[in-house]
C-alpha cells in the first residue's frame, strides 16, 4: 500500500509507524480564506452548459502531478482537454497559494480554448484547493467541480501527526486536521457555492481520509465508489488510476447534469 503513496506521504507514514504503529498518510495544505456566497447570472449559465470545456486536475498533499496522469490520459483519450495543475511547494504549503495557481491555470485554459467554463477535478487535498478557489470567485468560471477522495471535514491521520510529530506536520497537514480553521470556514453555511454543479466521489476503503465519510460534501452529488460496485476495495492512492473510478469521473463530467449512478452501471464503468 505504501508504494501507491507519494514520497511525502510515505515518509510521514514510516515515522508514525515507528512511534504508534499507524498505517497512514497525511493529506493537504491550507489557510483561512474568505467565504463567498457563490455566483449568479453567468455562473448559473456555466452550470447548465451542455458543451463541457477543458478539465483541470488538481493534485493533493505532496503535489505529485504523476498521480493524476492516468486519469488525465483517460480523459484525453475520450476527447477531453485535460491538464494537471502543478501546485507550489509540493502541495504541503499554504493552500491559498495552490488555489491561486489553479486560478491562473483556469484563466490560461479558458483563453487557450475559448471555452465559457471549465470542469475541475480535485484529488485528495486538491478537492479542498478547488473549494478555496471556488469560494474566492472561481465558481463563476466552473461548470462542474468533482472532488475525489477529499478530506472536506479533516482527517484523524492529520490529527495524529499534528499531535505526536508536529515538526513532521507542515502547514498543509495542520490545516487538514478535524479542527482546522480553514475547513471550519469552508464548511460554514453553504459548502458548495452556487455556479457549478458539485460531485464528491470517494471510497469507503480510504486509509488516508479517516473517517472516509469526511469526503461527504453538503450540496454535492454524493457517490461512494461502493454504491456503484459494492465489492470494490479501491484505496485512496489508487483512486486516479482505478478503471471503475475513471469511468465514474467520465460519466460525471459528461455533458448535461451529473448522474446518480447505481449498481446497474458497475460492469459498464469497470470495463475501462
Buried (B, 14 or more C-beta within 10 A) or exposed (E): BEEBBBEBBBBBBEBBEEEEEBEBBBBBBBBBBEBBEBBEEEBBBBBEBEEBBBBBBBBBBBBBBEBBBBBBBBBEEEEBBBBBBBBBBBBBBBBBBBBBBBBEBBEBBBEEEEBBBBBBBBBBBBBBBBBBBBBBBBBBBBBBBBBBBBBBBBBBBBBBBBEBBEEBBBBBBBBBBBEBEBBBBBBEEBBBBBBBBBBBBBBBBBBBBBBBBBBBBEEBBBBBBBBBBEEBEBBBBBBBBBBBBBBBBBBBBBEEEBBEBEEEBBEEBBEE
